[in-house]
């Protein structure tokens, strides 16, 4: 089952006709499939690699006039030519599937749309957890190293959300990230930290009944083995009316704080140029249609730009999207940098830094997969990955503060509580 929500389109599919997952485990791409073309595993025209599978699925959606939603992970582009291994017994690998192993996921079927206006109300469970989310910005001279942030639980007892151990982990990642950026002489390097979170049992039900959150972009997917909920501020690629549109957010500042506008605009334009070079290498020349507009997301404001170009109808939309991830807003496609990041973080990013997509006949919309909660079925604790972009002039204190602030803001918006 899945739910897709943006300002313009709110769609849900509770009983998919097709569930398909491609996971990267033990150096192999393993395919788990249930439903509509389970028989494809033994068919003579079975796709041999991931690229062929994306093209096949794209044509299948168009031919059957169905709606699909899913995930294209951050590793997808580098694995398009890899051989697929079709799994007959998903139980054998179900316990190995984690957020970092997701490469491509799709659920398709008959769907229903609901009013986008429902997004302005909020559920009781989300309101309770939103009230429990405290601001984590340093104050009164208290440093991050000694800060302990407390809120009251439902029984009135204090609950530690951010402790010294978490702060130390954030500082360690940022410190090593700054060293990598300087050593490799990279203008912009994104590092990420994994936060444990607790999810209210009623949260999934409230999402599936209707999207009752006040943020403009939301995504939920529930598989047999895991659940994923996201509120992401970033749209990425969309294709409609024979036009391909690319959007980017970069250059971020918090509401009520002083900032150097010219420096942030330079940062935004540098990220925009990187994105443009990547996309134009795949789809051709782009035209700038939005230049450094300001977009607010909760208490955070971003610089926003957009490009577009004509799109040929015979080009596979999913194949095109897979070639354009990860976005420069969440990472880099340079292999040396990717290896350094994986060594630092101890894992690949999987869904994080890739994108979520909605695919209907003649239409594609995608969101950068950040601000997300991933939970396996057998775990009581979920994970939330939060990142920050390191650039020239970045400091340990400022970037660590940004990561923890983002974690708190995302937890509030998603209706979850930081900590185990």
N, C-alpha and C positions, 0 to 999 in steps of 0.2 A: 504494500500500500504506500501511497505517496501523496504529498500535498505541495503544490507550487503556488507562490503568491508574489506578485509585484503590484506596482501602482495600477497597471493596466490589465493584468490577467491573473485570475485566481482559479485554479483548476485542482481537482482531486480525483484520485483513482484508488478506490478501496479494494477492488478485487481485480488485480492485473491478470491478463490472459497469458502474459509472458514475464518470467523472472530470469534474468541472465546476469551473472557476475563473472568477471575475469579478474583473478587474483594472482599476485606475484609471490609465490612461495617456493622455497628451496631452489631458486634460480629458474623456475619454470612458470609459464603462463597457464594457469589451470582454469577451465571453464565449467561453471555450474549453471545448469539451465533447467527450468521447470516450465511446463505449459506449452504454449503454441507451437514451437518447433523443436520439441524434445527429440523428435526423430531425426533432426538434422545431423546429429552426432554420427549416424551411420549412413548418411546420404553421400552419393558420389560427388556432389557439388559442395560438400562441407567446406567452409572457409578454412584455409590452412594457416593463416596468420591473422594478427589483430587488425591490420589494415583492411584485409579482405572482409573480415567480419563486420567492420563498421559500414562499409559500402553495402554489404548484403542487408544489414538491418535498416539502413536508410531507405533502400528500395522497398523493403518489406513494409515499412510504416506507410509509405506513399501508396503502395498497391492495395493495402488493406484499410486505408483511410482511418488509421488509429492514432492515438496520442501516446507519447512515451516521455518519460522523464528519467534522469539518471545522473551519473557522475563520470567525468573524465579525469583521472588522476594525474598528478604532476609528472609521473614517469611515462605517461602514455606515448608521447611522441617518440621517445627513444626505443620503445618496444613494439612499434607497429609492424616490423618485419619478423618478429619472434614467432616461433611455432606454437600453436595452440594444443593443449592437452585436455581433452574432454573427459570430465569426471562422471562416472556412473553412480558412485556412492558418495554423496556430499558429506556424509557423517565422518568419513575418513579424514577430512581436512577442516571441518567446520570449526574446531577449536583453535586452529592456527590462524584463522582470519582475524586481522586487526585493521585499524584504520590505515596503517602504513602499507598494507598489502593490496588495497583496492586500486586497480588500474582502470577498469571500465565496468560500470554497472548500468543496467537499463531495465525498467519495468514498463510494460505497454499494455494498453487495453482501452475499454470504453470509459469515458470520464464524464464528469459534470463540472460546470462552472458555477461559482457562487459570487455574490456581490463583493467587490473590493471594499465597499464601505464597511463591511463587517470587521475589517482590520483595525478600526478605531476604538473598538471596545476591548476590554481585557478580562480574562477569566479570574476567578477568585484565587485559584492556586498561584497564578502568576503575580497577582497583586501582593500576595503574602510574601513571596520570595523577593519581589522587587523592593518591598519595604525593608527586607533584611539585608539588602546589599548596601554597604557603606562606601563612602568615598575613601580612596586610598592615597590621595595626594598628600605629600609630606606637609606638616604644619608645625608651628611653634618650635622650629629648629630641630625636630626629631628626624634623624636620618633613617634611610631605608634599612640600614643594618640593624637598628634597634626597634624599628616600628613593629607594633603588634596591633592588628586591626580586629576589633570585636563587635559583634552584633548580638541581639537577643534572639534566642530560638523561641518556638511557640510556648514552651513552658517557663519562659522568663530567664533562663540561664544563659550566661555569655557563651558565644560560640566563636572560637578563633578561626578566622577565615584565611588570613595570611600570617604565617609564623616565620621565624628566623630561617628555618630550613628552606622554605620556598624562596625567600629573598636571596639566600645564598645561591640557590640554583639559578635564579634569574641573573644574578651578578656574574656567575661563572660563565654562562652562555654568552652574555654581552661582552665580557672581557675577552674571551677567546674569539668572538666574532669581530671585535675591533682589531685584534691582532691579525686575523685572516684578511680582513679588508685592506689593511696596510701592507701586508706581505704580498698579496696578489695585485695590489694597486688597482682596486675596484672602486668605481665612483659610488655604487649603491649595492649594499649587500643586506639581504633579509635573513635574520635569525629568528628562531621560534622556540618557545618553551611550552612544555606539556603541563597543564594544571589539572589536578583531580577535582571533580565536581560531583555533587549529589543531586539527583533528579527526583522531583516529586512524582509519586506513582500516577497522579491524575493528569500529568502534563501531556502525555501522548493522546489521551482521550480528548482533551480540550483542543489540541491541534487538529485532530481528525474530524471533530464535529464542525469546526470552522476555525479559520485563522483569527485568533483573538489577541493579536499583538499590535503595538503601535508603531512598529518599524515597517518600512515600505517593501523590503524584500525578504521573503522567507522560504525555506525548503525543509521538508521532512521526508525521510524514506525509512521504511521498516522492512527488513528482510527476515529470513528464518534465523539468521545468526547474529544480527546487529541492528541497531537503530541509529539514525543520524538526524540531528536537528540543527538548522542554521539560520542566522539572521545576518546577511551580508550586505554591506552598503555598496558593493561594487558590481555593476553590470559589466559584462565583457563583450562578447560578440553576439550580434543579433542579425538574422537574415529574414527579410520579409519584403514583399512587393518588389522582388528582383533587385534589392539593395542589401549590401553587407555593411553593417555599422559596427565600429569598434570604439569602445569607451575606456578611459583610464582615469583613475583617481590617484593623485600623488601630491605631496606637499601638504602636510597635515598640521593643524593647530587646534588647541582646546579653547572652548568658549571662555571668555573673560581673562585670557592670558595675553601678554605682550608677545609679539612675534615679528621677525624680520620678513616683511612681505616679499621683497626682491629676492632674498635668499631662497624662500620657499617656492617662488615662481621659477627660479633657475633649476631647483630640484625637480619640479614638476615637468619642465620642458625637457630636461635631460632624460627623465623616465619616459616621457612621451616620444622622444626621438628614438630611444631604444625599442619601444613597442612598435613604432612605425616601421623600423627597419626589419624587424622580425616578421610582421604581418605582410609587408610588401614583398618580402622574399617568397611568400606562399601565394598571395592572391593578386599582387600587382599594385599599381599606384593608387594611393588614397587621397581623398580631398578633406581638408580640415573644415569641420562644420561648427564646432564649439571650442572656443579658445579661452582656457583658464577661468571658467565660471566657478563660482563657489557653491558647494553642496554641503548641507548639514546632515549629520547622522548622530542622533542623541546629542552629546555635548562636544562632539568632534566635528570640525569643518575641514573639508578637502577641496583642493583645486581639481577641477574636472575639465577634460577635453574630449572631443569625439571626432571620428573620421568616418567617411563612408565611400563606397564605390559600387558600381553595378555588379550584380552577381549572376553567373550563368546557371540556369535551372538544372542543367545536366551534371553539375558538380555536386558530389556527395557532401551534405552539410556536416555530418558527423566526422567524416574524414578531414574536412577543412578545419573544424574546431579542434580536433586532436593534434593537428600540426601547429596550432597556435598556443598551446599551453606548455609550460606554465607561463603566466604573464610576468612581465618585468616588475609589476607591482608587488609580486609575492616571491620572486626568485629570479634566477638567471638560467639561460640555456647553455652557458659555458660549462663544459664537462669538468674542467679542473676545479671550478668553483663548486659545482654540485658535489664532487667527491669530498672536498674540504668540508662542506656543510654537513654531509652525511656522517663524516667522522666526528664532527663536533657534536651533533645531535644524537648520534648513535642509532639512527634509523632513517629510512626514506620518508618522505612526507605524505605519500599516498594521496588520499583525497585532498589534503590541505595544499593549497597553491595550484590545484587544478581548477575545475569548474563544475557547477551543476548546470544541467540543461533541460529545457522543455522543447520537445520536437513534435510538431504536428504537420500534416501535409502542407508543403509550401512555406513552412515557418520554423524558425529556430531562435530561441532566446537562451542566453547563458549568464550565470552569475559566478564571480570568482569565489572559490570555496574557502572562505575564511570565516571567522566568528561562528564556529561550529562546535557541536557537542557530539562525540561518538561513544556509543556504549554497546558492548557485547551483551548477548542475552543472559549469560551466566555470571556477569559481574555486577556487583552492587554499586560500583563507582565508575563513573564515565570520565572521559578525557576531553579537555578543551585546549586546543593549540592556539597560542597567541604569539604574534610576531611583531618585529619592529625593523624598520629600515635603517641601517647604519650608513652614514655618509661622512664626508670630511667635516670635521667640527663636532661630530657626535661624541658625547661623553658617557661614561659609565652611569653616572647618577641620572642623567636625563633620559637615557634609553631604558634603563631599568624601571624608572618611574612610569614611562610611557607603556611598557609591557604590562605592568601591574594595573595601571589605570584602565587599559583596554580590557584586561581580564575581568575587572570588576564591572565595567560597563556592559560587556557582553553577557556576563552571568545575570545581570539585572534584566536585560532585554529578553534573554532566553528563558527566564523564569526558573533558574537553577541556583544552587548555593555553592560557592567555592569551598573546597575542602572535602575531606572524606567524612 
